[in-house]
Amino acid sequence: YAGLPLPQAGGSRLRRDEAGLRKDSTSAWVLMDGALANFSTNRSKVAEGACGLILDLASLTNKSSNLHLAFDYTMASAAESLHVHLWGYVDVSSASQTPTLNL
């Protein structure tokens, strides 16, 4: 397969101002044909590690706007599972390098 590597986060944490999809340096996640993919069969952080995405909504002009998230996924076998975690934060006084998500 020919996948585009995802940018690595600054260490094993995604920081507040790291835009776009990010992964831990040991992870095998790539972008392939516009989809997030991981073809590793290594039962470790390489295949099972997280990737993260921070969406900064501060620039929305209408603070009562709705955010709609959707995704499709395919598993290699019926025995596998996918876990998705969503968090919402209200930024009070963070800095650009504030750790926001563990990978």
Secondary structure, 3 states (H helix, E strand, C coil): CCCEECCECCCCEEECCCCCCEECCCCCCEEECCEEECCCCCCCHHHHCCEECCCCCCCCCCCCCCCCCCCCCCCCCCCCCCCCCCCCCCCCCCCCCCEEEEC
